[in-house]
Amino acid sequence: MIRGDARIDLTASEWALLEALIQHPGMIVSKARLEERLYSFSEEIGSNAIEVHMSRLREKLGADAVFETPCGLGYRFRRD
């Protein structure tokens, strides 16, 4: 991924999260739906795995990343 002049390397999980959110701009995507997208049914999911991936994604994309976290509902990609 390129942002400005800088190349940003994303993991497969970060790409999947980003894709899941930008496919539904303005809509809240639940944590459960994101977990389904990232993990197969046979994988065990850590209780805060989505939060960790989102935190790393925000770090890589910068402070002006357009993700919101409506309390207890999930995540949203803002349409600015």
mmCIF file of the N, C-alpha and C atoms, coordinates in Angstrom:
data_MODEL
# 
_entry.id   MODEL 
# 
loop_
_atom_site.group_PDB 
_atom_site.id 
_atom_site.type_symbol 
_atom_site.label_atom_id 
_atom_site.label_alt_id 
_atom_site.label_comp_id 
_atom_site.label_asym_id 
_atom_site.label_entity_id 
_atom_site.label_seq_id 
_atom_site.pdbx_PDB_ins_code 
_atom_site.Cartn_x 
_atom_site.Cartn_y 
_atom_site.Cartn_z 
_atom_site.occupancy 
_atom_site.B_iso_or_equiv 
_atom_site.pdbx_formal_charge 
_atom_site.auth_seq_id 
_atom_site.auth_comp_id 
_atom_site.auth_asym_id 
_atom_site.auth_atom_id 
_atom_site.pdbx_PDB_model_num 
ATOM 1   N N  . MET A 1 1  ? 0.849   -1.165  0.000  1.00 0.00 ? 1  MET A N  1 
ATOM 2   C CA . MET A 1 1  ? 0.000   0.000   0.000  1.00 0.00 ? 1  MET A CA 1 
ATOM 3   C C  . MET A 1 1  ? 0.897   1.231   0.000  1.00 0.00 ? 1  MET A C  1 
ATOM 4   N N  . ILE A 1 2  ? 0.492   2.244   -0.746 1.00 0.00 ? 2  ILE A N  1 
ATOM 5   C CA . ILE A 1 2  ? 1.239   3.502   -0.806 1.00 0.00 ? 2  ILE A CA 1 
ATOM 6   C C  . ILE A 1 2  ? 0.400   4.598   -0.175 1.00 0.00 ? 2  ILE A C  1 
ATOM 7   N N  . ARG A 1 3  ? 1.001   5.364   0.711  1.00 0.00 ? 3  ARG A N  1 
ATOM 8   C CA . ARG A 1 3  ? 0.330   6.518   1.334  1.00 0.00 ? 3  ARG A CA 1 
ATOM 9   C C  . ARG A 1 3  ? 1.260   7.699   1.173  1.00 0.00 ? 3  ARG A C  1 
ATOM 10  N N  . GLY A 1 4  ? 0.843   8.651   0.367  1.00 0.00 ? 4  GLY A N  1 
ATOM 11  C CA . GLY A 1 4  ? 1.740   9.764   0.038  1.00 0.00 ? 4  GLY A CA 1 
ATOM 12  C C  . GLY A 1 4  ? 2.899   9.212   -0.766 1.00 0.00 ? 4  GLY A C  1 
ATOM 13  N N  . ASP A 1 5  ? 4.109   9.432   -0.260 1.00 0.00 ? 5  ASP A N  1 
ATOM 14  C CA . ASP A 1 5  ? 5.307   8.895   -0.905 1.00 0.00 ? 5  ASP A CA 1 
ATOM 15  C C  . ASP A 1 5  ? 5.845   7.655   -0.204 1.00 0.00 ? 5  ASP A C  1 
ATOM 16  N N  . ALA A 1 6  ? 5.169   7.246   0.855  1.00 0.00 ? 6  ALA A N  1 
ATOM 17  C CA . ALA A 1 6  ? 5.682   6.145   1.666  1.00 0.00 ? 6  ALA A CA 1 
ATOM 18  C C  . ALA A 1 6  ? 4.944   4.840   1.370  1.00 0.00 ? 6  ALA A C  1 
ATOM 19  N N  . ARG A 1 7  ? 5.699   3.785   1.371  1.00 0.00 ? 7  ARG A N  1 
ATOM 20  C CA . ARG A 1 7  ? 5.132   2.442   1.221  1.00 0.00 ? 7  ARG A CA 1 
ATOM 21  C C  . ARG A 1 7  ? 4.779   1.927   2.615  1.00 0.00 ? 7  ARG A C  1 
ATOM 22  N N  . ILE A 1 8  ? 3.592   1.381   2.754  1.00 0.00 ? 8  ILE A N  1 
ATOM 23  C CA . ILE A 1 8  ? 3.139   0.833   4.020  1.00 0.00 ? 8  ILE A CA 1 
ATOM 24  C C  . ILE A 1 8  ? 2.904   -0.657  3.822  1.00 0.00 ? 8  ILE A C  1 
ATOM 25  N N  . ASP A 1 9  ? 3.605   -1.458  4.600  1.00 0.00 ? 9  ASP A N  1 
ATOM 26  C CA . ASP A 1 9  ? 3.444   -2.912  4.515  1.00 0.00 ? 9  ASP A CA 1 
ATOM 27  C C  . ASP A 1 9  ? 2.393   -3.349  5.521  1.00 0.00 ? 9  ASP A C  1 
ATOM 28  N N  . LEU A 1 10 ? 1.369   -4.005  5.027  1.00 0.00 ? 10 LEU A N  1 
ATOM 29  C CA . LEU A 1 10 ? 0.301   -4.511  5.882  1.00 0.00 ? 10 LEU A CA 1 
ATOM 30  C C  . LEU A 1 10 ? 0.345   -6.032  5.907  1.00 0.00 ? 10 LEU A C  1 
ATOM 31  N N  . THR A 1 11 ? 0.000   -6.593  7.059  1.00 0.00 ? 11 THR A N  1 
ATOM 32  C CA . THR A 1 11 ? -0.105  -8.047  7.155  1.00 0.00 ? 11 THR A CA 1 
ATOM 33  C C  . THR A 1 11 ? -1.397  -8.477  6.459  1.00 0.00 ? 11 THR A C  1 
ATOM 34  N N  . ALA A 1 12 ? -1.544  -9.766  6.255  1.00 0.00 ? 12 ALA A N  1 
ATOM 35  C CA . ALA A 1 12 ? -2.768  -10.288 5.635  1.00 0.00 ? 12 ALA A CA 1 
ATOM 36  C C  . ALA A 1 12 ? -3.990  -9.941  6.482  1.00 0.00 ? 12 ALA A C  1 
ATOM 37  N N  . SER A 1 13 ? -3.860  -10.023 7.784  1.00 0.00 ? 13 SER A N  1 
ATOM 38  C CA . SER A 1 13 ? -4.979  -9.687  8.676  1.00 0.00 ? 13 SER A CA 1 
ATOM 39  C C  . SER A 1 13 ? -5.336  -8.207  8.588  1.00 0.00 ? 13 SER A C  1 
ATOM 40  N N  . GLU A 1 14 ? -4.332  -7.347  8.531  1.00 0.00 ? 14 GLU A N  1 
ATOM 41  C CA . GLU A 1 14 ? -4.584  -5.908  8.407  1.00 0.00 ? 14 GLU A CA 1 
ATOM 42  C C  . GLU A 1 14 ? -5.267  -5.584  7.084  1.00 0.00 ? 14 GLU A C  1 
ATOM 43  N N  . TRP A 1 15 ? -4.820  -6.232  6.011  1.00 0.00 ? 15 TRP A N  1 
ATOM 44  C CA . TRP A 1 15 ? -5.461  -6.043  4.702  1.00 0.00 ? 15 TRP A CA 1 
ATOM 45  C C  . TRP A 1 15 ? -6.923  -6.482  4.752  1.00 0.00 ? 15 TRP A C  1 
ATOM 46  N N  . ALA A 1 16 ? -7.163  -7.630  5.365  1.00 0.00 ? 16 ALA A N  1 
ATOM 47  C CA . ALA A 1 16 ? -8.529  -8.153  5.442  1.00 0.00 ? 16 ALA A CA 1 
ATOM 48  C C  . ALA A 1 16 ? -9.431  -7.218  6.243  1.00 0.00 ? 16 ALA A C  1 
ATOM 49  N N  . LEU A 1 17 ? -8.922  -6.669  7.339  1.00 0.00 ? 17 LEU A N  1 
ATOM 50  C CA . LEU A 1 17 ? -9.690  -5.710  8.129  1.00 0.00 ? 17 LEU A CA 1 
ATOM 51  C C  . LEU A 1 17 ? -9.988  -4.457  7.325  1.00 0.00 ? 17 LEU A C  1 
ATOM 52  N N  . LEU A 1 18 ? -8.959  -3.914  6.696  1.00 0.00 ? 18 LEU A N  1 
ATOM 53  C CA . LEU A 1 18 ? -9.123  -2.708  5.893  1.00 0.00 ? 18 LEU A CA 1 
ATOM 54  C C  . LEU A 1 18 ? -10.154 -2.928  4.795  1.00 0.00 ? 18 LEU A C  1 
ATOM 55  N N  . GLU A 1 19 ? -10.047 -4.037  4.119  1.00 0.00 ? 19 GLU A N  1 
ATOM 56  C CA . GLU A 1 19 ? -10.977 -4.360  3.043  1.00 0.00 ? 19 GLU A CA 1 
ATOM 57  C C  . GLU A 1 19 ? -12.411 -4.502  3.560  1.00 0.00 ? 19 GLU A C  1 
ATOM 58  N N  . ALA A 1 20 ? -12.568 -5.197  4.684  1.00 0.00 ? 20 ALA A N  1 
ATOM 59  C CA . ALA A 1 20 ? -13.900 -5.397  5.259  1.00 0.00 ? 20 ALA A CA 1 
ATOM 60  C C  . ALA A 1 20 ? -14.554 -4.069  5.621  1.00 0.00 ? 20 ALA A C  1 
ATOM 61  N N  . LEU A 1 21 ? -13.766 -3.131  6.093  1.00 0.00 ? 21 LEU A N  1 
ATOM 62  C CA . LEU A 1 21 ? -14.318 -1.836  6.502  1.00 0.00 ? 21 LEU A CA 1 
ATOM 63  C C  . LEU A 1 21 ? -14.595 -0.918  5.318  1.00 0.00 ? 21 LEU A C  1 
ATOM 64  N N  . ILE A 1 22 ? -13.693 -0.873  4.352  1.00 0.00 ? 22 ILE A N  1 
ATOM 65  C CA . ILE A 1 22 ? -13.912 0.059   3.233  1.00 0.00 ? 22 ILE A CA 1 
ATOM 66  C C  . ILE A 1 22 ? -14.979 -0.441  2.264  1.00 0.00 ? 22 ILE A C  1 
ATOM 67  N N  . GLN A 1 23 ? -15.310 -1.721  2.333  1.00 0.00 ? 23 GLN A N  1 
ATOM 68  C CA . GLN A 1 23 ? -16.392 -2.237  1.487  1.00 0.00 ? 23 GLN A CA 1 
ATOM 69  C C  . GLN A 1 23 ? -17.757 -1.769  1.975  1.00 0.00 ? 23 GLN A C  1 
ATOM 70  N N  . HIS A 1 24 ? -17.808 -1.289  3.220  1.00 0.00 ? 24 HIS A N  1 
ATOM 71  C CA . HIS A 1 24 ? -19.071 -0.840  3.820  1.00 0.00 ? 24 HIS A CA 1 
ATOM 72  C C  . HIS A 1 24 ? -18.891 0.546   4.430  1.00 0.00 ? 24 HIS A C  1 
ATOM 73  N N  . PRO A 1 25 ? -18.554 1.557   3.630  1.00 0.00 ? 25 PRO A N  1 
ATOM 74  C CA . PRO A 1 25 ? -18.287 2.890   4.190  1.00 0.00 ? 25 PRO A CA 1 
ATOM 75  C C  . PRO A 1 25 ? -19.497 3.454   4.918  1.00 0.00 ? 25 PRO A C  1 
ATOM 76  N N  . GLY A 1 26 ? -19.228 4.013   6.096  1.00 0.00 ? 26 GLY A N  1 
ATOM 77  C CA . GLY A 1 26 ? -20.275 4.623   6.891  1.00 0.00 ? 26 GLY A CA 1 
ATOM 78  C C  . GLY A 1 26 ? -21.067 3.649   7.732  1.00 0.00 ? 26 GLY A C  1 
ATOM 79  N N  . MET A 1 27 ? -20.914 2.355   7.481  1.00 0.00 ? 27 MET A N  1 
ATOM 80  C CA . MET A 1 27 ? -21.663 1.339   8.228  1.00 0.00 ? 27 MET A CA 1 
ATOM 81  C C  . MET A 1 27 ? -20.786 0.748   9.339  1.00 0.00 ? 27 MET A C  1 
ATOM 82  N N  . ILE A 1 28 ? -21.411 0.419   10.443 1.00 0.00 ? 28 ILE A N  1 
ATOM 83  C CA . ILE A 1 28 ? -20.697 -0.237  11.534 1.00 0.00 ? 28 ILE A CA 1 
ATOM 84  C C  . ILE A 1 28 ? -20.567 -1.726  11.195 1.00 0.00 ? 28 ILE A C  1 
ATOM 85  N N  . VAL A 1 29 ? -19.344 -2.230  11.289 1.00 0.00 ? 29 VAL A N  1 
ATOM 86  C CA . VAL A 1 29 ? -19.077 -3.653  11.079 1.00 0.00 ? 29 VAL A CA 1 
ATOM 87  C C  . VAL A 1 29 ? -18.757 -4.237  12.450 1.00 0.00 ? 29 VAL A C  1 
ATOM 88  N N  . SER A 1 30 ? -19.528 -5.205  12.881 1.00 0.00 ? 30 SER A N  1 
ATOM 89  C CA . SER A 1 30 ? -19.357 -5.758  14.225 1.00 0.00 ? 30 SER A CA 1 
ATOM 90  C C  . SER A 1 30 ? -18.033 -6.509  14.345 1.00 0.00 ? 30 SER A C  1 
ATOM 91  N N  . LYS A 1 31 ? -17.569 -6.587  15.582 1.00 0.00 ? 31 LYS A N  1 
ATOM 92  C CA . LYS A 1 31 ? -16.351 -7.335  15.874 1.00 0.00 ? 31 LYS A CA 1 
ATOM 93  C C  . LYS A 1 31 ? -16.534 -8.801  15.463 1.00 0.00 ? 31 LYS A C  1 
ATOM 94  N N  . ALA A 1 32 ? -17.707 -9.354  15.719 1.00 0.00 ? 32 ALA A N  1 
ATOM 95  C CA . ALA A 1 32 ? -17.968 -10.754 15.355 1.00 0.00 ? 32 ALA A CA 1 
ATOM 96  C C  . ALA A 1 32 ? -17.854 -10.963 13.846 1.00 0.00 ? 32 ALA A C  1 
ATOM 97  N N  . ARG A 1 33 ? -18.365 -10.030 13.071 1.00 0.00 ? 33 ARG A N  1 
ATOM 98  C CA . ARG A 1 33 ? -18.289 -10.151 11.606 1.00 0.00 ? 33 ARG A CA 1 
ATOM 99  C C  . ARG A 1 33 ? -16.836 -10.052 11.131 1.00 0.00 ? 33 ARG A C  1 
ATOM 100 N N  . LEU A 1 34 ? -16.073 -9.169  11.762 1.00 0.00 ? 34 LEU A N  1 
ATOM 101 C CA . LEU A 1 34 ? -14.658 -9.038  11.401 1.00 0.00 ? 34 LEU A CA 1 
ATOM 102 C C  . LEU A 1 34 ? -13.896 -10.309 11.769 1.00 0.00 ? 34 LEU A C  1 
ATOM 103 N N  . GLU A 1 35 ? -14.223 -10.897 12.915 1.00 0.00 ? 35 GLU A N  1 
ATOM 104 C CA . GLU A 1 35 ? -13.575 -12.151 13.312 1.00 0.00 ? 35 GLU A CA 1 
ATOM 105 C C  . GLU A 1 35 ? -13.873 -13.255 12.304 1.00 0.00 ? 35 GLU A C  1 
ATOM 106 N N  . GLU A 1 36 ? -15.125 -13.333 11.842 1.00 0.00 ? 36 GLU A N  1 
ATOM 107 C CA . GLU A 1 36 ? -15.491 -14.331 10.834 1.00 0.00 ? 36 GLU A CA 1 
ATOM 108 C C  . GLU A 1 36 ? -14.689 -14.133 9.566  1.00 0.00 ? 36 GLU A C  1 
ATOM 109 N N  . ARG A 1 37 ? -14.465 -12.888 9.210  1.00 0.00 ? 37 ARG A N  1 
ATOM 110 C CA . ARG A 1 37 ? -13.731 -12.550 7.982  1.00 0.00 ? 37 ARG A CA 1 
ATOM 111 C C  . ARG A 1 37 ? -12.260 -12.924 8.090  1.00 0.00 ? 37 ARG A C  1 
ATOM 112 N N  . LEU A 1 38 ? -11.694 -12.747 9.286  1.00 0.00 ? 38 LEU A N  1 
ATOM 113 C CA . LEU A 1 38 ? -10.257 -12.951 9.462  1.00 0.00 ? 38 LEU A CA 1 
ATOM 114 C C  . LEU A 1 38 ? -9.851  -14.380 9.784  1.00 0.00 ? 38 LEU A C  1 
ATOM 115 N N  . TYR A 1 39 ? -10.744 -15.115 10.420 1.00 0.00 ? 39 TYR A N  1 
ATOM 116 C CA . TYR A 1 39 ? -10.359 -16.422 10.928 1.00 0.00 ? 39 TYR A CA 1 
ATOM 117 C C  . TYR A 1 39 ? -11.296 -17.510 10.431 1.00 0.00 ? 39 TYR A C  1 
ATOM 118 N N  . SER A 1 40 ? -10.734 -18.684 10.224 1.00 0.00 ? 40 SER A N  1 
ATOM 119 C CA . SER A 1 40 ? -11.579 -19.822 9.858  1.00 0.00 ? 40 SER A CA 1 
ATOM 120 C C  . SER A 1 40 ? -12.252 -20.340 11.127 1.00 0.00 ? 40 SER A C  1 
ATOM 121 N N  . PHE A 1 41 ? -13.224 -21.172 10.951 1.00 0.00 ? 41 PHE A N  1 
ATOM 122 C CA . PHE A 1 41 ? -13.957 -21.699 12.093 1.00 0.00 ? 41 PHE A CA 1 
ATOM 123 C C  . PHE A 1 41 ? -13.089 -22.587 12.977 1.00 0.00 ? 41 PHE A C  1 
ATOM 124 N N  . SER A 1 42 ? -12.022 -23.128 12.433 1.00 0.00 ? 42 SER A N  1 
ATOM 125 C CA . SER A 1 42 ? -11.183 -24.024 13.214 1.00 0.00 ? 42 SER A CA 1 
ATOM 126 C C  . SER A 1 42 ? -10.124 -23.289 14.040 1.00 0.00 ? 42 SER A C  1 
ATOM 127 N N  . GLU A 1 43 ? -9.925  -22.018 13.770 1.00 0.00 ? 43 GLU A N  1 
ATOM 128 C CA . GLU A 1 43 ? -8.914  -21.265 14.505 1.00 0.00 ? 43 GLU A CA 1 
ATOM 129 C C  . GLU A 1 43 ? -9.479  -20.706 15.795 1.00 0.00 ? 43 GLU A C  1 
ATOM 130 N N  . GLU A 1 44 ? -8.648  -20.718 16.826 1.00 0.00 ? 44 GLU A N  1 
ATOM 131 C CA . GLU A 1 44 ? -9.043  -20.100 18.087 1.00 0.00 ? 44 GLU A CA 1 
ATOM 132 C C  . GLU A 1 44 ? -8.685  -18.621 18.016 1.00 0.00 ? 44 GLU A C  1 
ATOM 133 N N  . ILE A 1 45 ? -9.598  -17.787 18.451 1.00 0.00 ? 45 ILE A N  1 
ATOM 134 C CA . ILE A 1 45 ? -9.427  -16.342 18.356 1.00 0.00 ? 45 ILE A CA 1 
ATOM 135 C C  . ILE A 1 45 ? -9.184  -15.773 19.746 1.00 0.00 ? 45 ILE A C  1 
ATOM 136 N N  . GLY A 1 46 ? -8.110  -14.988 19.875 1.00 0.00 ? 46 GLY A N  1 
ATOM 137 C CA . GLY A 1 46 ? -7.860  -14.310 21.136 1.00 0.00 ? 46 GLY A CA 1 
ATOM 138 C C  . GLY A 1 46 ? -8.933  -13.270 21.389 1.00 0.00 ? 46 GLY A C  1 
ATOM 139 N N  . SER A 1 47 ? -9.219  -12.995 22.648 1.00 0.00 ? 47 SER A N  1 
ATOM 140 C CA . SER A 1 47 ? -10.327 -12.110 22.995 1.00 0.00 ? 47 SER A CA 1 
ATOM 141 C C  . SER A 1 47 ? -10.138 -10.688 22.475 1.00 0.00 ? 47 SER A C  1 
ATOM 142 N N  . ASN A 1 48 ? -8.899  -10.261 22.287 1.00 0.00 ? 48 ASN A N  1 
ATOM 143 C CA . ASN A 1 48 ? -8.671  -8.904  21.810 1.00 0.00 ? 48 ASN A CA 1 
ATOM 144 C C  . ASN A 1 48 ? -7.930  -8.859  20.476 1.00 0.00 ? 48 ASN A C  1 
ATOM 145 N N  . ALA A 1 49 ? -8.020  -9.917  19.704 1.00 0.00 ? 49 ALA A N  1 
ATOM 146 C CA . ALA A 1 49 ? -7.283  -10.000 18.443 1.00 0.00 ? 49 ALA A CA 1 
ATOM 147 C C  . ALA A 1 49 ? -7.667  -8.876  17.479 1.00 0.00 ? 49 ALA A C  1 
ATOM 148 N N  . ILE A 1 50 ? -8.951  -8.588  17.346 1.00 0.00 ? 50 ILE A N  1 
ATOM 149 C CA . ILE A 1 50 ? -9.389  -7.536  16.422 1.00 0.00 ? 50 ILE A CA 1 
ATOM 150 C C  . ILE A 1 50 ? -8.860  -6.184  16.889 1.00 0.00 ? 50 ILE A C  1 
ATOM 151 N N  . GLU A 1 51 ? -8.917  -5.928  18.191 1.00 0.00 ? 51 GLU A N  1 
ATOM 152 C CA . GLU A 1 51 ? -8.418  -4.665  18.728 1.00 0.00 ? 51 GLU A CA 1 
ATOM 153 C C  . GLU A 1 51 ? -6.934  -4.484  18.436 1.00 0.00 ? 51 GLU A C  1 
ATOM 154 N N  . VAL A 1 52 ? -6.176  -5.558  18.585 1.00 0.00 ? 52 VAL A N  1 
ATOM 155 C CA . VAL A 1 52 ? -4.733  -5.500  18.317 1.00 0.00 ? 52 VAL A CA 1 
ATOM 156 C C  . VAL A 1 52 ? -4.486  -5.196  16.840 1.00 0.00 ? 52 VAL A C  1 
ATOM 157 N N  . HIS A 1 53 ? -5.175  -5.893  15.951 1.00 0.00 ? 53 HIS A N  1 
ATOM 158 C CA . HIS A 1 53 ? -5.000  -5.645  14.514 1.00 0.00 ? 53 HIS A CA 1 
ATOM 159 C C  . HIS A 1 53 ? -5.410  -4.215  14.146 1.00 0.00 ? 53 HIS A C  1 
ATOM 160 N N  . MET A 1 54 ? -6.508  -3.737  14.713 1.00 0.00 ? 54 MET A N  1 
ATOM 161 C CA . MET A 1 54 ? -6.962  -2.369  14.420 1.00 0.00 ? 54 MET A CA 1 
ATOM 162 C C  . MET A 1 54 ? -5.961  -1.336  14.933 1.00 0.00 ? 54 MET A C  1 
ATOM 163 N N  . SER A 1 55 ? -5.411  -1.578  16.095 1.00 0.00 ? 55 SER A N  1 
ATOM 164 C CA . SER A 1 55 ? -4.414  -0.663  16.652 1.00 0.00 ? 55 SER A CA 1 
ATOM 165 C C  . SER A 1 55 ? -3.197  -0.576  15.743 1.00 0.00 ? 55 SER A C  1 
ATOM 166 N N  . ARG A 1 56 ? -2.728  -1.712  15.267 1.00 0.00 ? 56 ARG A N  1 
ATOM 167 C CA . ARG A 1 56 ? -1.566  -1.734  14.363 1.00 0.00 ? 56 ARG A CA 1 
ATOM 168 C C  . ARG A 1 56 ? -1.899  -1.074  13.025 1.00 0.00 ? 56 ARG A C  1 
ATOM 169 N N  . LEU A 1 57 ? -3.110  -1.303  12.540 1.00 0.00 ? 57 LEU A N  1 
ATOM 170 C CA . LEU A 1 57 ? -3.535  -0.687  11.288 1.00 0.00 ? 57 LEU A CA 1 
ATOM 171 C C  . LEU A 1 57 ? -3.563  0.832   11.433 1.00 0.00 ? 57 LEU A C  1 
ATOM 172 N N  . ARG A 1 58 ? -4.108  1.314   12.536 1.00 0.00 ? 58 ARG A N  1 
ATOM 173 C CA . ARG A 1 58 ? -4.146  2.765   12.784 1.00 0.00 ? 58 ARG A CA 1 
ATOM 174 C C  . ARG A 1 58 ? -2.746  3.347   12.893 1.00 0.00 ? 58 ARG A C  1 
ATOM 175 N N  . GLU A 1 59 ? -1.845  2.636   13.558 1.00 0.00 ? 59 GLU A N  1 
ATOM 176 C CA . GLU A 1 59 ? -0.453  3.088   13.665 1.00 0.00 ? 59 GLU A CA 1 
ATOM 177 C C  . GLU A 1 59 ? 0.171   3.244   12.285 1.00 0.00 ? 59 GLU A C  1 
ATOM 178 N N  . LYS A 1 60 ? -0.031  2.256   11.449 1.00 0.00 ? 60 LYS A N  1 
ATOM 179 C CA . LYS A 1 60 ? 0.580   2.271   10.123 1.00 0.00 ? 60 LYS A CA 1 
ATOM 180 C C  . LYS A 1 60 ? -0.029  3.321   9.208  1.00 0.00 ? 60 LYS A C  1 
ATOM 181 N N  . LEU A 1 61 ? -1.324  3.547   9.331  1.00 0.00 ? 61 LEU A N  1 
ATOM 182 C CA . LEU A 1 61 ? -1.997  4.501   8.445  1.00 0.00 ? 61 LEU A CA 1 
ATOM 183 C C  . LEU A 1 61 ? -1.920  5.937   8.952  1.00 0.00 ? 61 LEU A C  1 
ATOM 184 N N  . GLY A 1 62 ? -1.569  6.124   10.204 1.00 0.00 ? 62 GLY A N  1 
ATOM 185 C CA . GLY A 1 62 ? -1.399  7.457   10.754 1.00 0.00 ? 62 GLY A CA 1 
ATOM 186 C C  . GLY A 1 62 ? -2.571  7.915   11.591 1.00 0.00 ? 62 GLY A C  1 
ATOM 187 N N  . ALA A 1 63 ? -2.343  9.010   12.297 1.00 0.00 ? 63 ALA A N  1 
ATOM 188 C CA . ALA A 1 63 ? -3.331  9.543   13.242 1.00 0.00 ? 63 ALA A CA 1 
ATOM 189 C C  . ALA A 1 63 ? -4.615  9.982   12.556 1.00 0.00 ? 63 ALA A C  1 
ATOM 190 N N  . ASP A 1 64 ? -4.536  10.326  11.276 1.00 0.00 ? 64 ASP A N  1 
ATOM 191 C CA . ASP A 1 64 ? -5.729  10.793  10.572 1.00 0.00 ? 64 ASP A CA 1 
ATOM 192 C C  . ASP A 1 64 ? -6.498  9.656   9.888  1.00 0.00 ? 64 ASP A C  1 
ATOM 193 N N  . ALA A 1 65 ? -6.179  8.421   10.274 1.00 0.00 ? 65 ALA A N  1 
ATOM 194 C CA . ALA A 1 65 ? -6.913  7.278   9.714  1.00 0.00 ? 65 ALA A CA 1 
ATOM 195 C C  . ALA A 1 65 ? -8.400  7.468   9.990  1.00 0.00 ? 65 ALA A C  1 
ATOM 196 N N  . VAL A 1 66 ? -9.201  7.080   9.066  1.00 0.00 ? 66 VAL A N  1 
ATOM 197 C CA . VAL A 1 66 ? -10.629 7.388   9.119  1.00 0.00 ? 66 VAL A CA 1 
ATOM 198 C C  . VAL A 1 66 ? -11.466 6.224   9.650  1.00 0.00 ? 66 VAL A C  1 
ATOM 199 N N  . PHE A 1 67 ? -11.034 5.670   10.769 1.00 0.00 ? 67 PHE A N  1 
ATOM 200 C CA . PHE A 1 67 ? -11.767 4.591   11.409 1.00 0.00 ? 67 PHE A CA 1 
ATOM 201 C C  . PHE A 1 67 ? -12.364 5.105   12.707 1.00 0.00 ? 67 PHE A C  1 
ATOM 202 N N  . GLU A 1 68 ? -13.585 4.717   12.968 1.00 0.00 ? 68 GLU A N  1 
ATOM 203 C CA . GLU A 1 68 ? -14.243 5.051   14.217 1.00 0.00 ? 68 GLU A CA 1 
ATOM 204 C C  . GLU A 1 68 ? -14.552 3.764   14.954 1.00 0.00 ? 68 GLU A C  1 
ATOM 205 N N  . THR A 1 69 ? -14.661 3.876   16.269 1.00 0.00 ? 69 THR A N  1 
ATOM 206 C CA . THR A 1 69 ? -15.006 2.732   17.099 1.00 0.00 ? 69 THR A CA 1 
ATOM 207 C C  . THR A 1 69 ? -16.217 3.105   17.943 1.00 0.00 ? 69 THR A C  1 
ATOM 208 N N  . PRO A 1 70 ? -17.420 2.993   17.396 1.00 0.00 ? 70 PRO A N  1 
ATOM 209 C CA . PRO A 1 70 ? -18.612 3.269   18.201 1.00 0.00 ? 70 PRO A CA 1 
ATOM 210 C C  . PRO A 1 70 ? -18.657 2.291   19.380 1.00 0.00 ? 70 PRO A C  1 
ATOM 211 N N  . CYS A 1 71 ? -18.708 2.812   20.567 1.00 0.00 ? 71 CYS A N  1 
ATOM 212 C CA . CYS A 1 71 ? -18.576 2.040   21.809 1.00 0.00 ? 71 CYS A CA 1 
ATOM 213 C C  . CYS A 1 71 ? -19.444 0.780   21.822 1.00 0.00 ? 71 CYS A C  1 
ATOM 214 N N  . GLY A 1 72 ? -18.759 -0.376  21.865 1.00 0.00 ? 72 GLY A N  1 
ATOM 215 C CA . GLY A 1 72 ? -19.439 -1.648  22.001 1.00 0.00 ? 72 GLY A CA 1 
ATOM 216 C C  . GLY A 1 72 ? -20.139 -2.168  20.754 1.00 0.00 ? 72 GLY A C  1 
ATOM 217 N N  . LEU A 1 73 ? -20.046 -1.434  19.627 1.00 0.00 ? 73 LEU A N  1 
ATOM 218 C CA . LEU A 1 73 ? -20.772 -1.838  18.425 1.00 0.00 ? 73 LEU A CA 1 
ATOM 219 C C  . LEU A 1 73 ? -19.892 -2.458  17.353 1.00 0.00 ? 73 LEU A C  1 
ATOM 220 N N  . GLY A 1 74 ? -18.652 -2.027  17.247 1.00 0.00 ? 74 GLY A N  1 
ATOM 221 C CA . GLY A 1 74 ? -17.760 -2.519  16.213 1.00 0.00 ? 74 GLY A CA 1 
ATOM 222 C C  . GLY A 1 74 ? -16.877 -1.400  15.695 1.00 0.00 ? 74 GLY A C  1 
ATOM 223 N N  . TYR A 1 75 ? -16.658 -1.396  14.386 1.00 0.00 ? 75 TYR A N  1 
ATOM 224 C CA . TYR A 1 75 ? -15.781 -0.412  13.752 1.00 0.00 ? 75 TYR A CA 1 
ATOM 225 C C  . TYR A 1 75 ? -16.459 0.139   12.504 1.00 0.00 ? 75 TYR A C  1 
ATOM 226 N N  . ARG A 1 76 ? -16.061 1.364   12.144 1.00 0.00 ? 76 ARG A N  1 
ATOM 227 C CA . ARG A 1 76 ? -16.663 2.011   10.974 1.00 0.00 ? 76 ARG A CA 1 
ATOM 228 C C  . ARG A 1 76 ? -15.591 2.776   10.220 1.00 0.00 ? 76 ARG A C  1 
ATOM 229 N N  . PHE A 1 77 ? -15.649 2.698   8.896  1.00 0.00 ? 77 PHE A N  1 
ATOM 230 C CA . PHE A 1 77 ? -14.815 3.499   8.006  1.00 0.00 ? 77 PHE A CA 1 
ATOM 231 C C  . PHE A 1 77 ? -15.630 4.743   7.657  1.00 0.00 ? 77 PHE A C  1 
ATOM 232 N N  . ARG A 1 78 ? -15.124 5.896   8.049  1.00 0.00 ? 78 ARG A N  1 
ATOM 233 C CA . ARG A 1 78 ? -15.824 7.149   7.778  1.00 0.00 ? 78 ARG A CA 1 
ATOM 234 C C  . ARG A 1 78 ? -15.699 7.536   6.325  1.00 0.00 ? 78 ARG A C  1 
ATOM 235 N N  . ARG A 1 79 ? -16.763 8.058   5.803  1.00 0.00 ? 79 ARG A N  1 
ATOM 236 C CA . ARG A 1 79 ? -16.739 8.627   4.449  1.00 0.00 ? 79 ARG A CA 1 
ATOM 237 C C  . ARG A 1 79 ? -16.569 10.126  4.612  1.00 0.00 ? 79 ARG A C  1 
ATOM 238 N N  . ASP A 1 80 ? -15.365 10.623  4.418  1.00 0.00 ? 80 ASP A N  1 
ATOM 239 C CA . ASP A 1 80 ? -15.133 12.075  4.535  1.00 0.00 ? 80 ASP A CA 1 
ATOM 240 C C  . ASP A 1 80 ? -15.095 12.730  3.190  1.00 0.00 ? 80 ASP A C  1 
# 
